[in-house]
Amino acid sequence: MARDPNKVLFRAVGDVRVDRKDPHSLMKMVAPVLKDSDLVFGQLESSLSTRGAIGVNLTPGFRADPSMVDGLVSAGLTLMSIASNHTCDYGYDAFLDTIDNLEKNKIAAIGGGKNLAEARTPRVIDLKGNKLAFIAYNAILQSGYAARENRPGMAPLQVKTFYEQLDWQAGTPAKIWTIADPGHVAAILEDVGKAKAKGDLVIVSLHWGVHYMVGHLAMYQTDVAHKIIDAGADLILGHHAHNLGPIQFYKGKPIFYSLGNFAFDYRTPTEFADDPYIIAQKELYKFNTNPNYDATQYPEVSHAEIIVNFTIHNKKIERISFLPCYITTDGQPYVVKPDSEEGKKVIDLQDRLCEGYNTKLTIEGDEVVLTAIN
């Protein structure tokens, strides 16, 4: 993609976890693309620390050695949300270490901090006269992960779940209601307003939804997303599902419900192979047990990935597109041509997911351009 030096090229990717002998190798094939940007955003799915102990209710929990940050730096990531369901797996010391390790390596961290006020504070980045204000929240909250007035953690979006029996017969499927905490929603909308006062564009990252259920959105997601846009946000970047999700244009503003996985080192440790939770996940979500996939065991649909490109000029998002990507058997993402076998898989999947969401996909060279259907 030819770049206009007077315009900002902001790129966004999905979930990232680096945990391997050579951290530089995970994203080496996409690093030249990501580095050819003014700003690159991703979601961090692991603490970066040697401290802490895993919570008793977590199986197996994610923590990586601080040296793994080198893999993020060498790939060109410059901004990451730490508001995930894994960055606090090893406690507050490891969580705060993660923030320090990112910041000292010039990767801005959003969505978490030493207290609630810090976690909710927008990060404003000025690029070529365009002020981009970023805030991030987590709806997949383990106990104790939400920041409080005097406690570390992440900016929360608590969600309650209720089950409604639709048929009088016992054992029939129920309707699942998910309702976001009104106080947390109000706080987010307040934060959007404050961010709007500081930045030209407000970009909100949300760790939310239901993992591995392709095309499925929990009830609260569209409701919360639309309220955030109504409050003045210009873009929503969603994570957690580990596969691509719908892209919606609402009032002309893009909502990426799930950017999917991007670069994710994970195979179940041997000591957890017989854990009931792990066994249930493999059966429910068809985890990949192919031994050729050395670094990942996520379902095959998770291998379809994207790099999203936002061209920003005169304080507006002028153009949105994505580069289709796939992963090697070692979990390494690489850009694919739209007319390749892998490229067609990615584009066809994303096109199906966008049905009914007011979004049109158009192939232009090596990119897929996203526009609202009028």
Steps between C-alpha positions, in 0.01 A plus 500: 500500500653830388519745787425870495758660735246765599249243624506274806504126447369332813491121507322266742536128562339245731615305804875461553696272733873443452646206690779319313876453494548764230238773557601680180394203287126511579418810293808522279301454177258786575750730669589690177131573441428606856811716522389686188238678711473801726336303779422130559248378757450151641347323800745344747387164636768432758686662785869568447662424833685244708304590812169388644305179543212368295148530640348177625209516252712540189597225259776538393544880505726712280831653602812552289855602578558877468746429217198411283436873463781495243266312267244780527760771441662327202156453341426872517223505762480841664169494690337212687195446714573314822129471589471127440392194696862382534723796587411463870532120511810523718389783725551872528880500518521317166231727356685817598827349375328451164412868476857598592652257250283635219550867580877482539511338156295787354179301468213703643267302726128574533212360703681428825701659778582520867145620574167560327570862410821402323332208323230731360736779390511544122830478318519783248746460212564792264590392147543756225257738666240231572441428868388141556355425845501133606313335787450130577272283714461135598166315516662158562582558863634240737448578867732779609602609151302824497689804621368682806569840653801364688564169321674415173317341212322586182214727400188285545186428302323251725230292330230287665351188340143374537324200348137514394307178449304537175321167495304355791671161454796427724836472327419724203748771389484833678540853370821653632473859616819699558464841659789739554530669837328842458757669724791367296333599174439850636867524600612396151273757338639763736853395401410527131386858559822586684709337227309694235595823674868404474515330161371542147412132473399266783589132462362249748638149555267243656594152622160333483270242344513120500810315389509251210134552401540629145246764401337503844462826690380513858192715544679780683762559230294687242318697769822616664675562167221722371490700824876555479469629143205717599719651775755615242739213434629466144619139499459184709759221495380173657702202622473172693305265270824361344333503158382773267164660570249726326598850389217749528459859386271676745425864422797485266741390775672158482461236771735201482334255735801269488837543331571134576836352583813640344817357652422264784739246650293242684482128547364344818783414741536126555409528868156638407416245231257313728338809649117484460483862379762442229332177388163676480647784292659261253172312456275805483712717272689243293849604603767408249691195621711475184857453630634682193368825651784539744400829659121515492207270557219742423222384264574522129266797457735695728775468238319759284628842602511863389709815532263796494619826340356840589604801294448815705512854363357834607384343828284241325528133405509525122544137403472159666636177357657174610778272388400132520743288699546135593733312733775246448512171690721685749227757562673778305266743322575594141321719246326314216374613162121539471488253209707232680334198661562639848399851397168376368436318826558817701294724273213256464483455877506873568244564228259244652549648845411847369165395356230712657747744654495775235853431378627447146832332413676598176831355384743767381841356415640328809248662733134453586331839537217538751213742440154556642203385293279804454 
